[in-house]
Amino acid sequence: MKLRPLFSICLHLKGISLLFLIVVLPNVGFSQIKKDSLFLQYLLAKDQHRQAVTLLSQLQGRYSDTTQQRFELPYWKGLSYYSLKQLDSAAHYLSGVRAGSSYYNKSLFLAGVSYGYLQQSQRARHVFLSIPTNNDTIAAAVQTFELAGVALLERKLTDFDSLSGHFSTQYYALQKQQANLRDYSEIIQQQSRKSPLKAALLSAIVPGAGKLYVGGQLGQAISAFFQNAILGIQAYESFRKAGIASPRFIIYSGLFAVFYVGNIWGSALSVKIKRQEFNDKTNEQILFDMHIPLRTIFN
């Protein structure tokens, strides 16, 4: 008779333990995830991205892959690296965001821009083309815009013209940047017409003219002209007065030859240097404009 109450008590305790395992423990785990999430949001809101990366690395070791995906750890880590301009890591994590994530499209757009900054334009194009745009007009509009930006980075102006013909006029957040890309295309076409050979020939005919042709460097053009003119006059006067074998003529004619050839070579080289400086500056502007709509639209 005494065993039956004891047996009932054991069953009751067993039921409580089972209830604890089913209800209480998951709530404890969920509470910890919530605390971690709130702390992460706090760090990101304060732009403390280095601390956020450290926390995210700890969370990756703490949670399973499934929990990490539910917690959106790859996205937050990629975004933190993007903010820190550590673009290799940013592209890696942002490209790994799962397809079902609410941040999926934004992650791939940011990954594509990261590859653009890393001068990996083919990978950037591949990422942009992989973004699903079915029944999503704004994603399709941004995709076209980003692909046009990649075409400009590669100086594929024909491809840019084709893509820019499909620019959307529906979204205000894209209009200014689309107009900027069109402006860059025109400037690129003008810059590409500059010829090192033409600069050299102009400087051969009139010293300094090549520098003026390259980029309107009036001061350098005038300086080059007078340097060559003075040395040329001195060489001619030395030849007229003392003859071709005179030390004075040899010195001035030698200096004239050095400055004259240097002026021609420098003008041709200036086209290449100017073009590289132009390309670097223009690419920075293109990439900046490629980034702006992502910040505006997806935030």
C-alpha positions in Angstrom: 0.0 0.0 0.0 2.9 2.4 0.6 4.5 1.6 -2.7 1.6 3.1 -4.8 1.9 6.7 -3.4 5.7 6.5 -3.8 5.3 5.4 -7.4 2.8 8.2 -8.0 5.3 10.7 -6.6 8.1 9.4 -8.9 5.8 9.7 -11.9 4.9 13.2 -10.9 8.6 14.2 -10.5 9.4 12.5 -13.9 6.7 14.6 -15.5 8.1 17.8 -14.0 11.6 16.9 -15.3 10.2 16.2 -18.7 8.3 19.5 -18.7 11.5 21.3 -17.6 13.4 19.8 -20.5 10.7 20.6 -23.0 9.8 24.1 -21.9 12.3 25.7 -19.7 15.7 24.8 -21.3 14.8 25.9 -24.8 13.6 29.2 -23.3 17.0 29.6 -21.6 18.7 29.0 -24.9 16.4 31.4 -26.7 17.0 34.0 -24.0 20.8 33.7 -24.6 20.4 34.1 -28.3 18.2 37.1 -27.8 20.7 38.7 -25.5 23.5 38.0 -28.0 21.4 39.5 -30.7 20.6 42.7 -28.8 24.2 43.2 -27.8 25.3 42.7 -31.5 22.7 45.2 -32.6 24.0 47.7 -30.0 27.6 47.3 -31.3 26.5 47.8 -34.9 24.4 50.8 -34.0 27.5 52.4 -32.3 29.6 51.5 -35.4 31.8 49.3 -33.2 32.4 46.9 -36.0 35.7 45.4 -34.7 34.0 44.5 -31.5 31.1 43.1 -33.5 33.4 40.9 -35.5 35.0 39.6 -32.3 31.5 38.8 -30.8 30.4 37.1 -34.1 33.5 34.9 -34.1 32.6 33.8 -30.5 29.0 33.2 -31.5 30.1 31.0 -34.4 31.9 28.8 -32.0 28.9 28.7 -29.6 26.1 27.9 -32.0 25.4 25.2 -34.5 25.3 25.9 -38.2 21.5 25.9 -38.2 21.4 28.4 -35.4 24.0 30.6 -37.1 21.9 30.7 -40.2 18.7 31.6 -38.2 20.7 34.2 -36.3 22.0 35.6 -39.7 25.6 35.4 -38.5 27.2 35.3 -42.0 25.3 38.5 -43.0 26.2 40.4 -39.8 29.8 39.3 -40.0 30.0 40.2 -43.7 28.4 43.6 -43.1 30.9 44.3 -40.3 33.8 43.5 -42.5 32.3 45.6 -45.2 32.1 48.6 -42.9 35.7 48.0 -41.9 36.6 47.9 -45.6 38.1 44.4 -45.2 36.6 43.5 -48.5 38.0 40.0 -49.0 36.4 38.9 -45.8 33.2 40.9 -46.5 32.8 39.3 -49.9 33.4 35.8 -48.5 30.7 36.0 -45.7 28.2 38.0 -47.7 28.3 35.5 -50.6 27.6 32.7 -48.0 24.3 34.1 -46.8 21.5 31.5 -47.4 19.0 31.9 -50.1 16.1 32.0 -47.7 17.5 34.9 -45.7 15.6 38.3 -45.7 19.1 39.8 -46.3 19.9 37.6 -49.3 19.6 40.1 -52.1 21.3 42.9 -50.1 24.2 40.5 -49.2 24.8 39.6 -52.8 24.7 43.2 -53.9 27.2 44.2 -51.3 29.4 41.2 -52.1 29.4 42.3 -55.8 30.5 45.8 -54.9 33.2 44.3 -52.7 34.5 42.3 -55.6 34.4 45.5 -57.7 36.6 47.3 -55.2 38.9 44.3 -55.2 39.2 44.7 -59.0 37.6 41.3 -59.6 35.0 42.6 -62.1 34.2 39.1 -63.5 33.3 37.8 -60.0 31.3 41.0 -59.4 29.3 40.4 -62.6 28.7 36.7 -61.7 27.4 37.6 -58.2 25.1 40.3 -59.6 23.7 38.0 -62.3 23.0 35.3 -59.6 20.6 37.6 -57.7 17.0 36.5 -58.2 14.8 39.3 -59.5 11.6 37.5 -60.4 8.6 39.7 -59.7 10.9 42.1 -57.9 11.1 45.2 -60.0 13.4 47.2 -57.7 15.9 44.3 -57.4 15.9 44.1 -61.2 16.5 47.8 -61.5 19.4 47.7 -59.1 20.8 44.7 -60.8 20.8 46.4 -64.2 22.4 49.5 -62.6 25.2 47.5 -60.9 25.9 45.5 -64.1 26.2 48.8 -65.9 28.7 50.0 -63.3 30.8 46.8 -63.8 30.8 47.4 -67.6 32.2 50.9 -67.0 34.9 49.5 -64.6 35.9 47.2 -67.5 35.6 50.1 -70.0 33.1 48.0 -72.0 31.3 51.1 -73.3 29.1 49.2 -75.8 27.8 46.9 -73.0 27.2 50.0 -70.8 25.2 51.7 -73.5 23.0 48.5 -73.8 22.5 48.3 -70.1 21.9 52.0 -69.5 19.2 51.8 -72.1 17.2 49.7 -69.6 17.8 52.1 -66.6 14.6 52.5 -64.6 13.0 55.9 -64.1 10.7 54.6 -61.5 12.9 54.8 -58.5 14.2 58.1 -57.2 17.0 56.4 -55.2 18.6 55.3 -58.5 18.2 58.4 -60.7 21.1 60.5 -59.6 23.6 57.6 -59.7 22.3 56.5 -63.1 22.9 60.0 -64.4 26.4 59.9 -62.8 27.3 56.7 -64.6 26.2 58.2 -68.0 28.4 61.2 -67.3 31.4 58.9 -66.5 30.8 57.1 -69.8 31.1 60.3 -71.7 34.2 61.4 -69.9 35.8 58.0 -70.4 35.2 58.2 -74.1 36.8 61.7 -74.3 39.8 60.5 -72.3 40.3 57.4 -74.4 40.8 59.6 -77.5 44.1 61.0 -76.1 47.0 59.5 -78.0 50.6 59.2 -76.8 51.8 59.3 -80.4 49.9 62.5 -81.1 51.3 64.1 -77.9 54.8 63.1 -78.9 54.4 64.5 -82.5 53.0 67.8 -81.1 55.9 68.2 -78.8 58.3 67.4 -81.6 56.8 70.2 -83.7 56.4 72.7 -80.9 58.1 71.8 -77.5 55.5 71.9 -74.8 52.5 71.5 -77.1 52.1 67.8 -76.2 51.8 68.7 -72.5 49.1 71.2 -73.4 47.3 68.5 -75.4 47.5 66.0 -72.6 45.7 67.9 -69.9 45.9 71.7 -70.4 49.1 72.0 -68.4 49.9 75.5 -69.5 52.6 76.2 -67.0 54.5 73.1 -67.9 54.0 73.7 -71.6 55.4 77.2 -71.4 58.4 76.1 -69.3 59.2 73.3 -71.8 59.0 75.7 -74.7 61.3 78.3 -73.3 63.8 75.7 -72.0 64.1 74.2 -75.5 64.0 77.6 -77.2 66.8 79.0 -75.1 69.1 76.0 -75.5 68.4 75.8 -79.2 69.3 79.5 -79.7 72.5 79.0 -77.7 73.5 76.0 -79.7 72.8 77.9 -83.0 74.8 80.9 -81.9 77.7 78.7 -80.8 77.7 77.0 -84.2 77.5 80.3 -86.1 80.3 81.9 -84.1 82.7 79.0 -83.3 81.7 76.1 -85.6 80.6 72.6 -85.0 83.7 71.5 -83.2 83.7 74.2 -80.6 83.2 73.0 -76.9 80.4 75.6 -76.5 78.4 74.2 -79.4 78.9 70.6 -78.2 77.7 71.5 -74.7 74.6 73.5 -75.8 73.7 71.1 -78.6 74.0 68.2 -76.3 71.8 69.9 -73.7 69.3 70.8 -76.4 69.1 67.3 -77.6 68.5 65.9 -74.1 65.8 68.4 -73.3 64.2 68.1 -76.8 64.0 64.3 -76.7 63.0 64.4 -73.0 60.2 66.8 -73.9 58.9 64.4 -76.6 59.2 61.3 -74.4 57.7 63.1 -71.4 54.6 64.2 -73.4 54.0 60.6 -74.6 54.5 59.3 -71.1 52.2 62.0 -69.6 49.3 60.5 -71.6 49.8 57.1 -70.0 50.2 58.6 -66.5 47.3 60.9 -66.9 45.1 58.0 -68.1 46.1 55.9 -65.1 45.3 58.7 -62.7 42.0 59.3 -64.5 41.1 55.6 -64.4 41.9 55.3 -60.7 39.9 58.3 -59.8 37.0 57.5 -62.1 36.8 53.9 -60.8 36.6 55.2 -57.3 33.7 57.4 -58.3 31.9 54.6 -60.1 32.2 52.2 -57.1 31.0 54.9 -54.8 27.9 55.5 -56.9 27.4 51.7 -57.1 27.3 51.6 -53.3 25.0 54.5 -52.7 21.7 52.9 -53.9 22.4 49.8 -51.8 22.6 51.9 -48.6 19.6 54.0 -49.6 17.3 51.2 -50.8 18.1 48.3 -48.6 18.4 50.3 -45.3 
